[in-house]
Amino acid sequence: MKEAVRTNFDESVTAYDDYERRTGRFTALARLLRAEMAPRTGDVERILDAGAGTGVSTRVFGDWGRTVALDLSREMLREVSTGERVQGDFDHLPFADGSFDAVAFTASLFLTPDPGAAASEAARVLRPGGVVGAVAPLGWVRADGSDVFDELERESRSPTDANTVERALEDSFAVQTGTWRFATTAEDVRQFHAIPAMAARLYPRLPPEERVATARELLAGLDGTLEQRWRWVVGVTET
Ligand SMILES: C[S@@+](CC[C@H](N)C(=O)[O-])C[C@H]1O[C@@H](n2cnc3c(N)ncnc32)[C@H](O)[C@@H]1O
């Protein structure tokens, strides 16, 4: 499972950056998350960007403190241009207890089958009163609230849904949550699923080289104004 995530993201660098350049969505998510995290803790010196990808979130958190960018995917991580970089798994963090002031999972915690392990690792490496933040997708919906993928008889689902991410963090932190909604277009949905790691959500059993093409066919006729929803969860450790 983790091996598949790593391989899928290793192949996603170019498409991921193309998507981000066009939509700015992951930058927006990281900024919103940071704005929820910052008021809930004191001074911040060292931040773990857990699941840093190509460094979109690292750049945002780098304005707040010294970042350590951690990711499973060597190819994604190679693109990170700021702060320290560590290839690793956020379920087994290679860091000392209490060595961070903040841990951010920007669009990453839902990619692990056991978010409870990552949440307790985050609690371990945070200092007392340190802050954790995560965002997890709630899907793409039409104006009537229906999921876009239901009518396509497909699921664009992560290994772990947003409620499970929230419950996992609740076990280790005192949390607060909310929902962010982005008005978006069918073209956005198409470009998102042109990222190999995202096409793999729709067609996990197809050979990798067929996934993006099949997703493109599925989504060719999609139109109208849509909403992309994300759940945010922010928590603090006991002081
Ligand atoms: C959707 S990308 C988000 C990247 C970045 N935070 C951003 O805002 O653009 C998710 C990243 O999480 C990484 N990831 C998934 N599971 C992981 C794990 N168990 N440990 C470390 N990184 C992981 C993936 O390799 C991928 O680069």
The ligand as a Tripos MOL2 file, in Angstrom:
@<TRIPOS>MOLECULE
LIG
   27    29     1     0     0
SMALL
NO_CHARGES

@<TRIPOS>ATOM
      1 C1         -1.1360   15.4440   -2.2330 C.3       1 LIG1
      2 S1          0.5960   15.4800   -1.8440 S.3       1 LIG1
      3 C2          0.6480   16.9480   -0.8530 C.3       1 LIG1
      4 C3          2.0120   17.5660   -0.8500 C.3       1 LIG1
      5 C4          2.2060   18.9030   -0.1570 C.3       1 LIG1
      6 N1          1.9230   18.8570    1.2770 N.3       1 LIG1
      7 C5          1.4790   20.0300   -0.8180 C.2       1 LIG1
      8 O1          0.7880   20.7610   -0.1060 O.co2     1 LIG1
      9 O2          1.5810   20.1890   -2.0320 O.co2     1 LIG1
     10 C6          0.7380   14.2230   -0.5960 C.3       1 LIG1
     11 C7          2.1750   13.7940   -0.2890 C.3       1 LIG1
     12 O3          2.1540   12.9440    0.8700 O.3       1 LIG1
     13 C8          3.1550   11.9420    0.7050 C.3       1 LIG1
     14 N2          2.8600   10.7970    1.5960 N.ar      1 LIG1
     15 C9          1.8170    9.9440    1.5440 C.ar      1 LIG1
     16 N3          1.8980    9.0310    2.5310 N.ar      1 LIG1
     17 C10         3.0250    9.3240    3.2450 C.ar      1 LIG1
     18 C11         3.6590    8.7430    4.3940 C.ar      1 LIG1
     19 N4          3.1440    7.6680    5.0050 N.pl3     1 LIG1
     20 N5          4.7960    9.3190    4.8590 N.ar      1 LIG1
     21 C12         5.3360   10.4010    4.2380 C.ar      1 LIG1
     22 N6          4.7850   10.9830    3.1310 N.ar      1 LIG1
     23 C13         3.6460   10.4590    2.6420 C.ar      1 LIG1
     24 C14         3.0790   11.5920   -0.7800 C.3       1 LIG1
     25 O4          4.2710   10.9650   -1.2270 O.3       1 LIG1
     26 C15         2.8410   12.9760   -1.4090 C.3       1 LIG1
     27 O5          4.0320   13.5940   -1.8120 O.3       1 LIG1
@<TRIPOS>BOND
     1     1     2 1
     2     2     3 1
     3     2    10 1
     4     3     4 1
     5     4     5 1
     6     5     6 1
     7     5     7 1
     8     7     8 2
     9     7     9 1
    10    10    11 1
    11    11    12 1
    12    11    26 1
    13    12    13 1
    14    13    14 1
    15    13    24 1
    16    14    15 ar
    17    14    23 ar
    18    15    16 ar
    19    16    17 ar
    20    17    18 ar
    21    17    23 ar
    22    18    19 1
    23    18    20 ar
    24    20    21 ar
    25    21    22 ar
    26    22    23 ar
    27    24    25 1
    28    24    26 1
    29    26    27 1
@<TRIPOS>SUBSTRUCTURE
     1 LIG1         1 GROUP 0 **** ****
